Amino acid sequence: MVATGDVLAGRGSPRRTDDGYVGVAADADWAREVRRLADERGAVLLAHNYQLPEIQDIADHTGDSLALSRIAAESDAGTIVFCGVHFMAESAKILSPDKTVLIPDERAGCSLADSITAAQLREWKAQHPDAVVVSYVNTTAEVKAETDICCTSSNAVDVVDSIPADREVLFCPDQFLGAHVKRETGRENLHIWAGECHVHAGINGPELAERAAASPDADLFIHPECGCATSALYLAGEGTLPKDKVKILSTGGMLDAARETGATSVLVATEVGMLHQLRRAAPEIDFRAVNDRASCRYMKMITPAALLRCLREGADEVHVPADIAERARGSVERMIAIGKPGGGE
């Protein structure tokens, strides 16, 4: 009998390209081999909501990055395979320092996390020496280490509200989430870094208005990182869109809302990978993307070939220096202590 791995090898091995590893089809042989190798390594497979559907379907757990990192920390598995972008695998390592953390392709970065460096944050802090730094979890370990308290998209308002009103707040790196927090808290001493996720920033207000006008009965699920979030709230305030249909939600919040909504159709403003989980959660609802081109090339670098290579070779391992990890862990734990940590993105 020919081993599954030999069959896969005969049909082509993973090949490295600039856009990720290719050369392996996500068929039944691939799925059996992935599960065999995961068991052999004692690994738990985690997949972010924006991953390819076949990666989501093979994973042990699917969700947002913070929820997955916390699941990994509580798991008995000695190895964590994080199918997501690099800062997410770093977060898993921060919360599980004694475990081996692998990412199927270490080149999978993040435009939002890259929009502020630790050096830039230190310079900003020097300009506001008494300010409290609040950083979105979508940041590098080095930035988290320079942060007083992290936040998620679902608890950012609660985190900022927990800070004394007379203290300045430096909020980074996402300007659209920062604008949402400022609008909700009414806080004038909140300074916002001008960073963005290139995918979410590209989902714009006119596009949302056009899609909503064409589907007047649809609910709108809008991620607060989106460039269209402010426009949607403005249109709702003006009466152009029904207020009760406009929902600003994290990815975890979208799944909760999908299970609870009475709508038969929903327009979704976030990365298109989220549609797979929404359709699984509520198959009777017609979920459609506001922008069907809103696909993150970095998320999609975690291909079936990359995952197979990762499990075969133990690549790519993620390391976070102990001093950086300890300081970064403190900023995450202070967020969790406030409560309502919710979803990571």
N, C-alpha and C positions, 0 to 999 in steps of 0.2 A: 504494500500500500504506500502510495506517495504522500509524504507529509504536506500539510497545507502550505507551509512556508516554502517548500520546493516548488509547488504549483505557482505560488505568487512570484517566486524568483524567475521561473521559466516564462512568465507572461510579462516580465519587465520589472526592474527594480527602481526604487526612487531615484529620480534625477533632479539635480539642483538647477533652478533657473532664477532669474532676478525676481520673478513673481511668486516664488515658492517651489516646493518639491512637487514633481509630477511623475507620471508613469505607472500609477497603480489605480485601478478602478475600485470603487467602493461597492463591491459585490459581496455575496455570501461568503466566499473564501476569505476575502479581506476581513470581514467582520469576525469570522471564527479565529483567524490568526491574531487579530488585535486583542480579542478577549483572552486567548491562550497566553500571549506574551504579557498581558497585564496581570494575569493570575500568577505567572511565573515570577514576575518582578514584585509581586505583592503591592501593586499600584492601584490607586484610585484615579479614575479618569474624570476630569472636570471639564465642562464645556460652557463657554459663555453664550448668552442668548443671541449674540450676533454671528455665531459660527455657522459654517455650512450645515444644512440639514442632516447630512450623513454623519457629521461629527457630533452634532447634538444627539442623534439617535443612538450612537454607540456608547455615549458617556454614561457613567454611573450617576452623575448629578449634572443638571443644567440650571443656570441661573445667572445672577449678576456677580461681579467679581468679589465683593465683600462677603456675600452670602456663601459663595463657593469656598473662599479662604477660611471662613469659620467652620464650614462642614469638614474641610480638610484637616483643620486643627483638631477636631473632635474624632476623626477617623482613626482606626487602628492601623491603617496602611502606613508603611514606612516610606513609600514613594508617592509623590503627587505629580500627576501629569496634567498640566494646566493648558487646556486648549483655549487660548485667548491671546492678548497682547502682553508685551514684556512687563509693564508695570503691575499687571495682575498677578503674574507668577512671582514677582518680587513681594507683593503683599502676602501671598501664601507662604513664602519663605520667612517673612517677618513674623507671622503668627505661628509658624511651625519651624523654628530654627533648627531643630534636631532631625528633621525629615529631609529626604532628597526631593528636590523640586525640579521637574523637567518641563521645558516648553518645546513643542515639536519643531519650532523654527525661531531661533533667537532674534532673527531680523524683523520679527513682527513688532513694530513700534507703535506709537500713538501720537498723532499730531497735537492732541490736547496736552498730554503729559509733557511733550517736547516744547510746549509754548512758554514754559518757565523753568529755569535752571536753579540749582541751589545757590549759585553765586548771585544770580539776579534777585532771588528772594532775600538773601543777606543784605544786598544793597538797598532794597526797598525797606527792609526792617530798620536799617540805619537811618533812613529818612523819617521814620515814625517809631522812635525808640520805646514808646509806652504802649504801642498797639498790640492787640492780640491777633495772631495769625491763624486764620481758618483756611485750610486747604481741602479741596475736593479729594476724595480717595483716588481719583484719576490723575495721580501724580507719581513721580519716581520716588524711590526709597530715600534718596538724598533730600528731596524737597520735604517729604514727610518728617525727616529728621530735624528740619529747620522750622517745623510747624508746632503751634501750641495745641491745636485740636483739629482733627479731621472732620469731615462731614460727608454725607451721601446726598444724592439729589432729593431723597425723600425726607431727610431730617435736617437739611441745611438751615431752614428757618428756625427750628428748635435749637440748634447749636448756637446760632447767632443770638437768639433771644436769651440764651443762658449767660451771656456775657454782660457785665454791668453796663448800663446805658451810657455812662460817661467815658467808657473806654473806646478808643478808636479800634476799628477792625480792618485788617487787611485780608481781603478775600481773593483767593486765587485757585486755579488759573482761568476758569471759564467765565467769560463776561456775560453770557446769557443767563446762566444759573445765578450769577451774582446780581444781575438786574432783577431776576425773579425774587431773590431774597430781599433785596432793598425795597422792592415794591410791597412785599408782604409784611416786612417789619417796620417800614417807614423810617428806617434808620439813616440819618444824614451823615453820620461819621463812619460809614462803611465805604472803604476804598476798594475798587474792583480792578483786578489785573485784566489786561486786554488780550486774553487768550481765547482759543476756541477749538472745537473739534471741526475739522474741515468738512466732514460729512454732514453733521447736524447744522452747521452754519449755512450749508448750501440749500437747506429746505426753507424757502423764503415765504414771506407773507402773501404776496400776490398769487403764488402757486397754491397756497392753502386756501385762499379766498375763492379761487376758481374751482378747485375741487369740491369745496364745501357747497358752493352755489349749485354745482351739478348734482349733489347728493344731499338735499336739504334735510332728509330724515336721519342722516348718519351721525353718530357720535364722533367726536374728535379726541383722539388720544395723542397728546403732544408731549414730547420729552422736553424738559426745561433747558437742555443744551441747544435746542433748535433756534435758528434765527427767526423762525415764525412765531415763537411763543408770545412775544410782546404784541405782535400784530393780531394774534388770535384773541387775546384778552381785550385789546382795543376794539376789535370788531364786535365782541360780545358786549362790551360796555356801551357801544353805540347802537346796539340792537340789531346789527347786521347778521350776527350769529346768535342763536339761543344760548344764554349763559349756561343752562343746565347741560348742554351738549359739549361744552369746551372743558376738557379735563387735562390739567398739566400733571404729568405722572412720570415716576421712575419706571424702569422696565418691570420691576417687581410689582409696582402699583398698577401697571397696565394689565398684568395677568390677573390680579385681584379684580380689577374693574371689568375685565372680559367675562369673568364668571358671574358678575352681578348685574351687568347692564341688561336692560330690556330692549335695547336696540337690535335691529336685524342686520345693520351694516355699520362698520366703523372705519373711519379714515385714520391711518396711523402715521404720525410724523416722528420717525426715528430710523435707525439703520434697518434695512430690509430683512436682515436675519431674524428679527424679532417676530415677523409674521408667522414663522414656523411654530413657535411656542404658543402664540395666540390662537392659531388654528387648532392646535392640539387641545388647548384649554377649553375652547368653545367652538366646536366644529360646525355648529348650526349658524354661526354668524359669518357674514361676508366681510372679512378684513382686507383692506386695500391700502397700499402705500400712498401717502401724499406725493412722494417723489420716488418712483421705482428705480431711480439711478443712485439712490442713497446707500451705496454699498461701500464698506470700508475694505480697501485692498489689503490692509495689514491683518484684519481679522480673517480674511479669506486666504492668507498665506498658510494657515493651518489646514493643510490638505490631507486627504487620505494617505498619500505617499509620505507626507511629513510625519504623521502620527505613527505609521508603520516603522519608519526609520528611527523615530524617537524610542520606541519600545524595543526595537532590535539592538540599538547601539547605546542606549542610555544617554541620548543627546536631545536637546542641549540643556546642560545643567545650569541652574540659576544660583548665583552666589550673591549674598549681601553681607558686607563687612559687619562684624559683630557690633561695633560701636554705633554704626549707622542704624542697624536693625533695632538695637535697644532704644535709641531715641525715637525712631519712627514708630515702634510699638507703643511707646507712651502716648503719642498723639492719637493713635487709633483707639487705645484703651480709654483715654479720656472721653472720646466721643461715645463709646459704648456705655460708659458709666452714666452719661446723661439720659440714656434710654432711647427708645425708638430708633435704633440704628437703621432699620428698614433695609432697602435695597442699596447696592453699591452704586448703580448708575440709573 
